[in-house]
């Protein structure tokens, strides 16, 4: 075994504050729910805590009426010994379309400046041209750039494909290679084979991320660690399993007293689990946590549909009054995916393929009705797919519209000055312009709420000064 594959302690990244509650609780955990347990989490021995990015930004603004930048700063104050990590969708950042390089650069720099140590950067098509700007900006600010491969299945995704793209990522200058299995498709012995191949190909650390959806994730981690992967993502047990990650305590106990022992404090993990158990119970009572999210669905391996995408399909069919056609949609998804060039199913490609599959089923004719996003994907606005789309399908959807062959962001003029101008009315901190850039209408609604809250506080203070304290 090569020196870089030697047996060593595996590093644990805790996902409770990001992917775990995004997978199980619709990303609804508030900052106030997080802060009381931070001190104990900081002493456990985690390599990092994933706490930002993904859907947390949008949900904080839209549903929790929280400033995500304030959350990050408060978490940074609490975690004095543990690295903070976030997930970023490359040139899409946290939105659903590509941004100009000036916005990507500024967002990554501000993320690190506000407390993020590690940024895991992925692209829905594994088009590494969409990753470089975010990677360079992260490193320029002193952050650790984990450039992630989005794992999926298909004829094009051979072992040679993964090795070649991993080599290109290392050559690009990434600090670490990630393997992001968002749908739980990575089976144990495939993980062993793939991790061994990656470790033989690159000299940078390799991190593995998966979900428990198909029921094999803990075994997948076992074989990945034995094959030499450097870190894995786990969730504290009350927020683990189902569409989330394997349980932190179980994985730590599995490797205890072995060369892979992560050295986590099990007594503290127990106290942390007790804390999150109360949050889980409350979510069960309110219906926020559905038991359906906690089961095993081996059909994930057949349809390759991430857990979050499944719930979106149910909503779309319900709104159309066609809930009984769920199975038809599941069967249509792999066909649409193949027609579109076999993209991995992760935001935003998962939403594009899933919505198109729903339309194909409920209209009764494939591609009779198409979305703007389907057209954009086939025109190359998100990047290059691993295979060429079906020419007949492409012709039917976009006709003779021109296609993009260059890096999509090369066609986008600098956007930051315009966002600054549009946001000027609401700006109270430098980061507000980035909040506005991500989700303009949601941000504006939040800014109005923030202003109203500040006005109310000022009135309360004035009343108190005058001896009339509001009841």
Residue pairs with C-beta under 8 A, 6 or more apart in sequence:
1 228
2 199
2 200
4 199
4 203
4 228
5 196
5 199
5 200
5 227
5 228
6 228
7 259
7 260
8 230
8 259
8 260
9 255
9 259
9 260
9 261
9 262
9 263
10 225
10 229
10 230
10 231
10 232
10 255
10 260
10 262
11 47
11 48
11 230
11 231
11 232
11 262
12 45
12 46
12 47
12 231
12 232
12 234
12 248
12 251
12 252
12 262
12 264
13 46
13 47
13 48
13 49
13 50
13 85
13 207
13 231
13 232
13 233
13 234
14 41
14 44
14 46
14 48
14 49
14 50
14 234
14 235
14 236
14 248
15 50
15 233
15 234
15 235
15 239
15 244
15 245
16 41
16 49
16 235
16 236
16 239
16 276
17 29
17 34
17 49
17 50
17 51
17 52
17 75
18 50
18 51
18 52
18 53
18 54
18 56
18 85
18 86
18 87
19 50
19 54
19 87
19 209
19 233
19 235
19 244
19 245
20 235
20 236
20 239
20 240
20 244
20 245
21 27
21 28
21 29
21 239
22 54
22 55
22 56
22 308
23 211
23 242
23 243
23 244
23 245
23 293
23 307
23 308
24 239
24 242
24 243
24 244
24 283
24 289
24 293
24 294
25 239
25 279
25 283
25 288
25 289
26 59
26 288
27 54
27 55
27 56
27 59
28 59
28 63
28 64
28 283
28 288
29 279
30 64
30 66
31 60
31 64
31 66
31 70
31 71
31 74
31 75
33 279
34 51
34 71
34 75
35 74
35 75
35 78
36 275
37 272
37 275
37 276
38 75
38 78
38 79
39 78
40 268
40 271
40 272
40 275
41 49
41 79
41 82
41 272
42 78
42 79
42 80
42 81
42 82
43 81
43 265
43 268
44 264
44 265
44 268
44 269
44 272
45 262
45 263
45 264
45 265
46 82
46 264
47 82
47 83
47 231
47 262
48 82
48 83
48 84
48 85
48 117
48 118
49 75
49 79
49 82
49 83
49 84
49 85
50 85
50 86
50 87
50 120
50 233
51 72
51 75
51 84
51 85
51 86
52 68
52 71
52 72
52 75
52 84
52 85
52 86
52 87
52 111
52 116
53 86
53 87
53 88
53 94
53 119
53 120
54 86
54 87
54 94
56 68
56 71
57 68
57 94
57 435
57 438
57 439
58 94
58 438
58 439
58 442
60 66
60 67
60 68
60 71
61 67
61 68
61 435
61 439
61 442
61 443
61 445
61 446
62 439
62 442
62 445
62 446
65 446
65 449
67 435
67 446
67 450
68 435
69 110
69 114
69 429
69 431
69 435
72 84
72 111
72 114
72 115
72 116
73 114
73 115
75 84
75 115
76 84
76 114
76 115
83 117
83 118
83 144
84 115
84 116
84 117
84 118
85 116
85 117
85 118
85 119
85 120
85 146
86 111
86 116
86 118
86 119
86 120
87 120
87 122
88 94
88 108
88 111
88 119
88 120
88 121
88 122
88 134
89 95
89 121
89 122
89 123
89 124
89 347
89 348
90 121
90 122
90 123
90 130
90 131
90 134
91 98
91 99
91 104
91 123
91 130
91 131
91 133
91 134
91 408
91 409
92 98
92 99
92 123
92 124
92 130
92 348
93 99
93 103
93 104
93 107
93 134
93 438
94 438
95 437
95 438
95 439
96 347
96 348
96 351
97 348
97 381
98 130
98 381
98 382
98 408
98 409
98 412
99 107
99 409
99 412
99 415
99 437
100 409
100 412
100 413
100 414
100 415
100 416
101 133
101 409
101 412
101 414
102 414
102 415
102 416
103 415
103 416
103 419
103 434
103 437
104 133
104 134
104 137
104 409
105 133
105 136
105 137
106 137
106 416
106 434
107 137
107 434
107 437
108 119
108 134
108 137
108 138
108 141
108 143
109 137
109 140
109 141
110 430
110 431
110 434
111 119
111 138
111 143
112 119
112 138
112 141
112 142
112 143
113 141
114 431
116 143
117 143
117 144
118 143
118 144
118 146
118 176
119 134
119 138
119 143
119 144
119 145
119 146
120 146
120 148
120 178
120 180
120 207
120 209
121 131
121 134
121 135
121 138
121 145
121 146
121 147
121 148
122 131
122 147
122 148
122 149
122 150
122 178
122 180
122 346
123 130
123 131
123 150
123 383
124 150
124 343
124 344
124 346
124 347
124 348
124 349
124 350
124 382
124 383
125 343
125 344
125 349
125 382
125 383
125 384
125 385
125 386
126 149
126 150
126 165
126 344
126 386
127 382
127 383
127 384
128 147
128 165
128 168
128 169
128 172
129 383
129 384
129 407
130 382
130 383
130 407
130 408
130 409
131 147
131 169
131 172
132 172
133 409
134 145
135 145
135 147
135 172
135 173
135 174
136 173
138 144
138 145
139 145
139 173
139 175
144 175
144 176
145 173
145 174
145 175
145 176
146 174
146 175
146 176
146 177
146 178
146 207
147 169
147 172
147 174
147 176
147 177
147 178
148 177
148 178
148 179
148 180
148 207
148 209
149 162
149 165
149 166
149 169
149 177
149 178
149 179
149 180
150 180
150 182
150 344
150 346
151 179
151 180
151 181
151 182
151 185
151 186
151 344
152 183
152 185
152 304
152 342
152 343
152 344
152 345
153 185
153 301
153 304
154 337
154 338
154 342
154 386
154 387
155 342
155 387
156 342
156 386
156 387
157 342
157 386
159 193
159 194
159 197
161 386
162 194
162 197
162 198
163 197
163 198
163 201
166 177
166 198
166 201
166 202
167 201
167 202
169 177
169 202
170 177
170 201
170 202
170 203
170 204
174 204
175 204
175 205
176 204
176 205
176 206
176 207
176 230
177 198
177 202
177 204
177 205
177 206
177 207
178 206
178 207
178 208
178 209
179 186
179 194
179 195
179 198
179 206
179 207
179 208
179 209
179 229
180 209
180 346
181 208
181 209
181 210
181 211
181 220
182 209
182 211
182 306
182 344
182 345
182 346
183 211
183 213
183 214
183 300
183 304
183 305
183 306
183 307
183 345
183 346
184 210
184 211
184 212
184 213
184 214
184 216
184 217
184 243
184 300
184 306
184 307
185 214
185 300
185 301
185 304
186 194
186 208
186 210
186 216
186 220
186 224
187 214
187 216
187 220
187 301
188 216
188 219
188 220
188 222
188 223
189 223
191 208
191 210
191 220
191 221
191 223
191 224
191 227
192 223
192 224
192 226
192 227
193 227
195 206
195 208
195 223
195 224
195 227
195 228
195 229
196 227
196 228
198 206
199 206
199 227
199 228
199 229
205 230
205 231
206 228
206 229
206 230
207 229
207 230
207 231
207 232
207 233
208 220
208 221
208 224
208 229
208 231
208 232
208 233
209 232
209 233
209 245
210 217
210 220
210 221
210 233
210 245
210 246
211 217
211 243
211 244
211 245
211 306
211 307
212 218
212 240
212 241
212 242
212 243
212 244
212 245
212 246
212 296
213 242
213 243
213 296
213 297
213 300
213 306
213 307
214 296
214 297
214 298
214 300
214 301
215 296
215 297
215 298
217 245
217 246
218 246
218 247
218 250
218 251
218 254
221 232
221 234
221 246
221 251
222 254
224 232
225 232
225 255
225 260
226 260
232 251
233 245
234 240
234 245
234 246
234 247
234 248
234 251
234 252
235 244
235 245
235 246
235 247
235 248
236 247
236 248
236 249
236 269
236 272
236 273
236 276
237 247
237 248
237 249
237 250
237 273
237 276
238 273
238 276
238 277
238 279
238 280
239 276
239 279
239 280
240 246
240 247
240 248
240 250
241 247
241 294
242 293
242 294
242 295
242 307
243 293
243 306
243 307
243 308
248 264
248 269
249 266
249 269
249 270
249 273
251 262
252 261
252 262
252 264
252 266
252 269
253 266
255 261
255 262
280 289
282 288
283 289
284 291
293 307
293 311
299 330
300 307
302 334
303 330
303 331
303 333
303 334
304 333
304 334
304 337
304 345
305 313
305 330
305 333
305 345
305 350
305 354
306 345
306 346
306 350
308 350
309 345
309 350
309 351
309 354
312 351
312 354
313 326
313 329
313 330
313 354
313 357
313 358
314 323
314 326
316 354
316 355
316 358
317 323
317 325
317 326
317 329
317 358
317 362
320 358
320 362
322 361
322 362
325 361
325 362
328 361
329 354
329 357
329 358
329 361
332 357
332 360
332 361
333 345
333 353
333 354
333 357
335 357
336 353
336 356
336 357
336 360
337 343
337 345
337 353
338 390
339 389
339 390
339 393
340 352
340 353
340 356
340 374
340 377
340 378
340 385
340 389
340 390
340 393
341 385
341 386
341 387
341 388
341 389
342 385
342 386
342 387
343 349
343 353
343 377
343 385
343 386
345 353
345 354
348 373
348 382
349 377
349 382
351 373
352 371
352 373
352 374
352 377
355 371
355 373
355 374
356 367
356 370
356 371
356 374
359 368
359 369
359 370
359 371
360 366
360 367
360 368
363 369
367 393
367 396
367 397
370 397
374 397
375 397
375 398
375 401
376 382
377 385
378 389
378 393
378 394
378 397
378 398
378 403
379 398
379 401
379 402
379 403
379 404
380 403
380 404
380 405
380 408
381 404
381 408
382 408
383 407
383 408
404 411
415 437
416 433
416 437
419 433
419 436
419 437
420 427
420 433
422 436
422 440
423 432
423 433
423 436
423 437
423 443
426 432
426 436
426 443
426 444
426 447
426 448
426 451
427 433
428 450
432 443
432 447
435 443
435 446
436 443
436 444
436 447
460 469
460 470
463 469
463 470
